[in-house]
Amino acid sequence: MRFSNLTRRCEIGANSYLLEAGKQRVVLDSGMHPKQVGFDALPDFSPLPHQSASAIVITHAHHDHIGSLPVLQRKQPHTPVLMTEVTGELSSAMLHNSVNVMTKQREENSITEYPFFTHRELDEIRPRWNYRDIDRPFTIPDTELEATLFDAGHILGSTGVLVREGSNTLFYTGDVNFEAQTICRAADFPTSGIDVMIAETTRGDYARPEDYSRKGEKERLAGVIRDTHAAGGAVLIPVFALGKTQEVMLMLHELHEEGLIPEMPLYIGGLSTKVTVLYDHYASRSRRSYPGFRLLEDMKMLVARKSKKRQEIVASPRSLFALSSGMMTEHTVSNTFAQKFLDNPRNTVCFVGYTDPDSPGYKIRNAKKGDMIKLARDLPAVALLARIESFDLSAHSSREQIAEYIEKVKPKRLLLVHGEEPAQMWFTRRFNETIPDTEIIRPQPHQPVDLW
């Protein structure tokens, strides 16, 4: 078995990896780089000849794991795509939205290669998406390989992938969370019989405070909401449409039910609503907390969106706004909303996830009160007078939780992916001490690794 890293750089980006066993070729994920544009945002599929892949396995529906799937399917027109049903339905919604985003970027930024695919093409490739249940082994089509999907606890439908060839086994974690969230249960991964592991290292350069607890973070968020409500202000929570929106919605419901926050109207965006419809559809048919609870029907505070297209969400006092994107990227709902929100000292912005250093969200998060913030190139700078708070409510495991899992498994070989160099080096140093018999590999693009 041979492994090839199809990403263009060793970092968090366009996740895609190739497994080869003789003429059998399996691709794990097919993402698009969130910070790059044009062809540079795609994985490098050149090591994979046209019409040669036996199967494509998708772990979950985030853009950095599915964004280039239609491009890959165009190069592999007869190849089946394997994933959970929830991931397939979420992927369809996210990829159709991606067409809209790329079309707009072509018009506004003259990126001539966009869109990489069309709505019609997405509809045409769907018949090759094949759904598999978690914890049920299956044979990968046209191969002698067996695979099993395990719940990764990251977002609804997310999985890790176990691949077996004879007596040898490989496990790819995808994005994982070993800690229960409000809506998703903790990952349920195998802990023995794994020869080779491919592990994400997203949070390897972040050290949580020793006194951290998710319960403590939620209660601190509740306190900030109460303070803002008492001051007559509103709360903006920048979120990603898939996963984080639904997590925050259920968290706010839980805090209200526990009497920790007052009843306040909650507004969400259009794409978030479409994704939440799917979360609700699988409320009783997925491994999640509050089974049967439907966010759009059962939340007391939620304000239903009107059917009017591009309806502008207007700030109102003593209200909650969970708006995408989580990094407040230019021209997203949270970004344009903030233009008329940040200069009110009664208001609060609560960050609940990662913000890239180049993003407007990062600038706000690290600015001082009174600083002038440029949210977009075509918008005037706005004074930052609102209160800014940050919370660690990540959908990724902490580095310690991932390390403890790997140390329990003790694979013969460990491939570190999906992380910046400082993150991967933290894991490398730790494992050199804790599991010295495990070979640590940081797979570089265009440098295949023989696994067994």
Sequence and secondary structure as in RCSB ss.txt:
>XXXX:A:sequence
MRFSNLTRRCEIGANSYLLEAGKQRVVLDSGMHPKQVGFDALPDFSPLPHQSASAIVITHAHHDHIGSLPVLQRK
QPHTPVLMTEVTGELSSAMLHNSVNVMTKQREENSITEYPFFTHRELDEIRPRWNYRDIDRPFTIPDTELEATLF
DAGHILGSTGVLVREGSNTLFYTGDVNFEAQTICRAADFPTSGIDVMIAETTRGDYARPEDYSRKGEKERLAGVI
RDTHAAGGAVLIPVFALGKTQEVMLMLHELHEEGLIPEMPLYIGGLSTKVTVLYDHYASRSRRSYPGFRLLEDMK
MLVARKSKKRQEIVASPRSLFALSSGMMTEHTVSNTFAQKFLDNPRNTVCFVGYTDPDSPGYKIRNAKKGDMIKL
ARDLPAVALLARIESFDLSAHSSREQIAEYIEKVKPKRLLLVHGEEPAQMWFTRRFNETIPDTEIIRPQPHQPVD
LW
>XXXX:A:secstr
 EEEE SSSSSSSS  EEEEETTEEEEE     SS  GGGGS   TTS TT  SEEE    SHHHHTTHHHHHHH
STT  EEE HHHHHHHHHHHHHHHHHHHHHHHHH  TT  SS HHHHHHHGGGEEE  TT  EE TTSS EEEEE
E SSSTT EEEEEEETTEEEEE  S   S  SSB       SS SEEEEE TTTT    TT  HHHHHHHHHHHH
HHHHHTT  EEEE  TTTHHHHHHHHHHHHHHTTSS    EEE HHHHHHHHHHHHTTTSSSBSSTT  HHHH S
SB    SSTT      SS EEEES TT  TTSHHHHHHTTTTT TT EEEE S   TTSHHHHHHT  TT EE  
STTS  EE  SEEEE    SS  HHHHHHHHHHH  SEEEEESS HHHHHHHHHHHHHH TTSEEE   TT  EE
  
